[in-house]
């Protein structure tokens, strides 16, 4: 399976950090004090997840994979 970096687009659907406490604190502060940013990131995260990880996406991927394997390509 993937990692958190596949789920988050930094600055659009969330924030990725190095784990530094001050960096995490700064991002949390932004989210607390900027409700529009928080709401936009949440909405973008839902759209991104649905476009990249929905059942339909996986079904198309595996169908194509199985057809390719069955054809011997």
Backbone torsions as a table, in degrees:
resi	resn	phi	psi	omega
1	UNK	NA	173.3	-175.6
2	UNK	-84.3	-165.8	-179.1
3	UNK	-126.3	177.4	179.7
4	UNK	-61.7	-29.1	179.9
5	UNK	-66.6	-21.7	175.4
6	UNK	-80.9	-20.1	-177.3
7	UNK	-92.7	-24.4	-174.8
8	UNK	-117.5	128.6	171.0
9	UNK	-99.2	109.1	-172.5
10	UNK	-53.6	127.5	177.6
11	UNK	83.5	-10.1	-179.9
12	UNK	-114.6	-50.5	-179.5
13	UNK	-110.5	1.1	-179.7
14	UNK	163.3	-169.5	178.9
15	UNK	-124.1	135.3	172.1
16	UNK	-101.9	138.6	-179.5
17	UNK	-129.1	165.9	175.2
18	UNK	-83.4	-7.0	-176.8
19	UNK	100.9	-2.0	179.2
20	UNK	-66.3	128.1	-176.0
21	UNK	-59.8	-40.1	-179.7
22	UNK	-67.0	-39.8	178.1
23	UNK	-63.4	-44.7	178.3
24	UNK	-62.1	-43.2	179.1
25	UNK	-60.2	-42.1	179.2
26	UNK	-63.9	-42.4	178.7
27	UNK	-66.2	-42.5	178.1
28	UNK	-62.6	-40.2	178.2
29	UNK	-61.3	-43.1	177.8
30	UNK	-59.5	-45.3	-179.0
31	UNK	-65.5	-35.2	178.6
32	UNK	-69.4	-42.8	-173.4
33	UNK	-91.3	-8.8	-179.8
34	UNK	-123.9	80.9	-177.0
35	UNK	-60.7	-32.8	178.9
36	UNK	-66.2	-38.4	176.0
37	UNK	-63.3	-45.8	-179.9
38	UNK	-59.1	-46.1	-179.7
39	UNK	-67.5	-41.0	179.5
40	UNK	-64.5	-43.7	178.9
41	UNK	-62.9	-41.1	178.6
42	UNK	-62.2	-45.1	179.5
43	UNK	-65.5	-42.9	178.7
44	UNK	-64.8	-36.1	179.3
45	UNK	-64.7	-40.9	177.9
46	UNK	-64.2	-46.1	179.0
47	UNK	-60.7	-45.1	-179.3
48	UNK	-62.6	-47.2	-179.5
49	UNK	-60.9	-43.3	179.2
50	UNK	-65.6	-34.3	-178.2
51	UNK	-80.2	-24.5	-176.0
52	UNK	-106.3	-25.6	-169.6
53	UNK	-131.4	19.1	-179.8
54	UNK	-75.5	165.2	177.5
55	UNK	-59.3	-40.4	179.3
56	UNK	-61.1	-41.2	179.2
57	UNK	-62.5	-48.1	-180.0
58	UNK	-65.5	-38.6	179.0
59	UNK	-61.9	-45.1	178.4
60	UNK	-63.5	-42.2	-180.0
61	UNK	-60.8	-51.0	-176.7
62	UNK	-71.3	-33.0	175.9
63	UNK	-62.2	-46.6	178.6
64	UNK	-62.0	-42.9	179.0
65	UNK	-60.8	-49.3	-178.6
66	UNK	-63.0	-41.6	178.9
67	UNK	-64.2	-40.6	178.2
68	UNK	-63.3	-44.3	179.0
69	UNK	-65.4	-38.4	-179.4
70	UNK	-67.0	-32.2	179.7
71	UNK	-80.7	-15.8	179.5
72	UNK	82.4	19.3	179.0
73	UNK	-79.8	NA	NA
